[in-house]
C-alpha cells in the first residue's frame, strides 16, 4: 500500500514542477501536443 502512495505523491523538485507548468500553459495557449512531445524529447528527460 505504501508503494502505491509514493507513486501518487507530488514531486518535491520545484524545477520539475515549473517545467510541467510550462508545458501545460503552452498547451492551453494552443500549442499542439505532438509539438510539445517533440520539444520534450529534444530537451532531454534529465
N, CA, C and O atoms as a MOPAC input file, in Angstrom:
PM7 MOZYME 1SCF
protein

 N      0.83500 1    -1.20100 1     0.00000 1
 C      0.00000 1     0.00000 1     0.00000 1
 C      0.87400 1     1.25600 1     0.00000 1
 O      0.59000 1     2.22200 1    -0.70900 1
 N      1.93000 1     1.22900 1     0.79800 1
 C      2.79700 1     2.40700 1     0.87400 1
 C      3.47100 1     2.68700 1    -0.46800 1
 O      3.68700 1     3.84300 1    -0.83000 1
 N      3.79900 1     1.63700 1    -1.19500 1
 C      4.42700 1     1.81500 1    -2.50600 1
 C      3.49400 1     2.57300 1    -3.44500 1
 O      3.93300 1     3.44100 1    -4.19900 1
 N      2.21300 1     2.24200 1    -3.39600 1
 C      1.24000 1     2.93800 1    -4.23600 1
 C      1.12000 1     4.40000 1    -3.83600 1
 O      0.98200 1     5.26900 1    -4.69700 1
 N      1.16900 1     4.67600 1    -2.55600 1
 C      1.05400 1     6.05900 1    -2.09000 1
 C      2.24300 1     6.89200 1    -2.57100 1
 O      2.08300 1     8.05800 1    -2.93500 1
 N      3.43600 1     6.28900 1    -2.56900 1
 C      4.60900 1     7.01500 1    -3.05200 1
 C      4.46700 1     7.35700 1    -4.52400 1
 O      4.94100 1     8.40600 1    -4.96100 1
 N      3.82500 1     6.49400 1    -5.29400 1
 C      3.66400 1     6.73200 1    -6.72200 1
 C      2.74100 1     7.91700 1    -6.99000 1
 O      2.86600 1     8.57800 1    -8.02100 1
 N      1.81900 1     8.19000 1    -6.07200 1
 C      0.85700 1     9.26600 1    -6.29000 1
 C      1.27800 1    10.59500 1    -5.66500 1
 O      0.61400 1    11.61000 1    -5.87500 1
 N      2.34600 1    10.60300 1    -4.91600 1
 C      2.80500 1    11.85500 1    -4.30200 1
 C      3.39100 1    12.77500 1    -5.35100 1
 O      3.89600 1    12.33000 1    -6.38100 1
 N      3.31600 1    14.06300 1    -5.07400 1
 C      3.91200 1    15.04700 1    -5.96500 1
 C      5.42300 1    15.02200 1    -5.83600 1
 O      5.98700 1    14.65300 1    -4.80600 1
 N      6.05000 1    15.42800 1    -6.92000 1
 C      7.49900 1    15.55500 1    -6.89300 1
 C      7.85600 1    16.75900 1    -6.02800 1
 O      7.22600 1    17.81100 1    -6.13700 1
 N      8.85300 1    16.61300 1    -5.17900 1
 C      9.27900 1    17.71300 1    -4.33800 1
 C     10.24200 1    18.65500 1    -5.03700 1
 O     10.67000 1    19.65000 1    -4.45300 1
 N     10.59000 1    18.34900 1    -6.29900 1
 C     11.55100 1    19.14600 1    -7.04100 1
 C     10.83800 1    20.31400 1    -7.72100 1
 O     10.07500 1    20.09900 1    -8.66300 1
 N     11.07000 1    21.53200 1    -7.26900 1
 C     10.37600 1    22.69100 1    -7.86100 1
 C     10.71200 1    22.90200 1    -9.33300 1
 O      9.87100 1    23.39600 1   -10.08500 1
 N     11.91400 1    22.54200 1    -9.76100 1
 C     12.27700 1    22.72700 1   -11.16300 1
 C     11.42500 1    21.84800 1   -12.07600 1
 O     11.01100 1    22.29100 1   -13.14700 1
 N     11.16200 1    20.61700 1   -11.66600 1
 C     10.31000 1    19.73700 1   -12.47200 1
 C      8.89000 1    20.27300 1   -12.53000 1
 O      8.23100 1    20.17800 1   -13.56600 1
 N      8.41200 1    20.83900 1   -11.42000 1
 C      7.06100 1    21.38600 1   -11.39700 1
 C      6.96900 1    22.59500 1   -12.31700 1
 O      5.96900 1    22.76200 1   -13.01600 1
 N      8.00100 1    23.44200 1   -12.32700 1
 C      7.99300 1    24.60300 1   -13.22500 1
 C      7.95200 1    24.15400 1   -14.67600 1
 O      7.24100 1    24.74700 1   -15.48800 1
 N      8.70400 1    23.11500 1   -15.01200 1
 C      8.71000 1    22.61500 1   -16.37600 1
 C      7.35900 1    22.08200 1   -16.78400 1
 O      6.90000 1    22.33700 1   -17.89800 1
 N      6.71700 1    21.34700 1   -15.90500 1
 C      5.40500 1    20.78900 1   -16.20700 1
 C      4.37700 1    21.90200 1   -16.37900 1
 O      3.52100 1    21.82600 1   -17.26100 1
 N      4.45500 1    22.91400 1   -15.56000 1
 C      3.51700 1    24.03700 1   -15.67700 1
 C      3.71900 1    24.75900 1   -17.00500 1
 O      2.75600 1    25.21500 1   -17.62000 1
 N      4.95800 1    24.86000 1   -17.44200 1
 C      5.24500 1    25.49800 1   -18.73200 1
 C      4.60700 1    24.75500 1   -19.89100 1
 O      4.06100 1    25.37100 1   -20.80600 1
 N      4.67800 1    23.41300 1   -19.85300 1
 C      4.06300 1    22.63400 1   -20.92000 1
 C      2.55200 1    22.75600 1   -20.89200 1
 O      1.91900 1    22.81900 1   -21.94500 1
 N      1.96700 1    22.79000 1   -19.71100 1
 C      0.51500 1    22.93700 1   -19.59600 1
 C      0.08800 1    24.30900 1   -20.11700 1
 O     -0.90800 1    24.42000 1   -20.83200 1
 N      0.83400 1    25.34600 1   -19.76500 1
 C      0.49900 1    26.68300 1   -20.26700 1
 C      0.62800 1    26.76200 1   -21.78200 1
 O     -0.21000 1    27.37200 1   -22.44700 1
 N      1.67300 1    26.14800 1   -22.33100 1
 C      1.83700 1    26.13700 1   -23.78800 1
 C      0.66100 1    25.42900 1   -24.45300 1
 O      0.14800 1    25.88200 1   -25.47700 1
 N      0.24000 1    24.30700 1   -23.85600 1
 C     -0.89900 1    23.57100 1   -24.40800 1
 C     -2.17600 1    24.41600 1   -24.34400 1
 O     -2.96200 1    24.44200 1   -25.29100 1
 N     -2.37000 1    25.10300 1   -23.22000 1
 C     -3.56100 1    25.95100 1   -23.09700 1
 C     -3.54400 1    27.11000 1   -24.07800 1
 O     -4.60100 1    27.59600 1   -24.48100 1
 N     -2.36400 1    27.55700 1   -24.46500 1
 C     -2.24900 1    28.64300 1   -25.44100 1
 C     -2.39300 1    28.15200 1   -26.87700 1
 O     -2.38200 1    28.95300 1   -27.81200 1
 N     -2.52900 1    26.84200 1   -27.05500 1
 C     -2.82000 1    26.33200 1   -28.38400 1
 C     -1.69700 1    25.57900 1   -29.06600 1
 O     -1.82600 1    25.24400 1   -30.24300 1
 N     -0.60600 1    25.30000 1   -28.38100 1
 C      0.47300 1    24.52500 1   -28.99100 1
 C      0.02600 1    23.06300 1   -29.03700 1
 O     -0.37600 1    22.50800 1   -28.01500 1
 N      0.09200 1    22.43600 1   -30.21600 1
 C     -0.35600 1    21.04100 1   -30.32800 1
 C      0.50200 1    20.09700 1   -29.47900 1
 O      1.70100 1    20.31300 1   -29.30100 1
 N     -0.13500 1    19.05800 1   -28.96600 1
 C      0.54900 1    18.10100 1   -28.09500 1
 C      1.74100 1    17.43000 1   -28.79500 1
 O      2.78300 1    17.26200 1   -28.16200 1
 N      1.63100 1    17.03800 1   -30.08000 1
 C      2.81500 1    16.43200 1   -30.71800 1
 C      4.03300 1    17.35800 1   -30.72300 1
 O      5.16500 1    16.89100 1   -30.59900 1
 N      3.81000 1    18.64800 1   -30.86500 1
 C      4.91900 1    19.61200 1   -30.82200 1
 C      5.52500 1    19.65000 1   -29.42900 1
 O      6.74600 1    19.70500 1   -29.28200 1
 N      4.68400 1    19.62000 1   -28.41100 1
 C      5.18700 1    19.61900 1   -27.03300 1
 C      5.99100 1    18.36200 1   -26.74600 1
 O      7.00300 1    18.41300 1   -26.04800 1
 N      5.54300 1    17.23500 1   -27.28400 1
 C      6.28000 1    15.97600 1   -27.08500 1
 C      7.63800 1    16.05400 1   -27.76400 1
 O      8.64300 1    15.64400 1   -27.18500 1
 N      7.67900 1    16.58000 1   -28.99300 1
 C      8.95700 1    16.71400 1   -29.70000 1
 C      9.90300 1    17.62400 1   -28.93200 1
 O     11.08900 1    17.31800 1   -28.81300 1
 N      9.40400 1    18.72700 1   -28.41500 1
 C     10.24100 1    19.64100 1   -27.63900 1
 C     10.76500 1    18.95300 1   -26.39700 1
 O     11.93800 1    19.10500 1   -26.05500 1
 N      9.92300 1    18.20300 1   -25.71800 1
 C     10.34800 1    17.49400 1   -24.51000 1
 C     11.43000 1    16.47300 1   -24.84800 1
 O     12.39400 1    16.33000 1   -24.09600 1
 N     11.28900 1    15.77000 1   -25.95400 1
 C     12.29600 1    14.78500 1   -26.34400 1
 C     13.60500 1    15.44100 1   -26.73000 1
 O     14.67300 1    14.90500 1   -26.43400 1
 N     13.54500 1    16.59900 1   -27.39100 1
 C     14.76400 1    17.30300 1   -27.78200 1
 C     15.49300 1    17.90200 1   -26.59200 1
 O     16.72200 1    17.97900 1   -26.58600 1
 N     14.73600 1    18.32900 1   -25.58000 1
 C     15.35400 1    18.90600 1   -24.38200 1
 C     16.01300 1    17.83800 1   -23.51700 1
 O     16.97100 1    18.11600 1   -22.79500 1
 N     15.50500 1    16.64100 1   -23.59200 1
 C     16.03600 1    15.56800 1   -22.77400 1
 C     15.22600 1    15.42600 1   -21.50500 1
 O     14.59700 1    16.37900 1   -21.04400 1
 N     15.24600 1    14.25600 1   -20.95700 1
 C     14.46800 1    13.95200 1   -19.76100 1
 C     15.38700 1    13.82300 1   -18.56200 1
 O     15.46000 1    12.76200 1   -17.94200 1
 N     16.07800 1    14.88000 1   -18.24100 1
 C     17.00700 1    14.79800 1   -17.10000 1
 C     16.42500 1    15.44100 1   -15.88000 1
 O     17.06600 1    15.46500 1   -14.82900 1

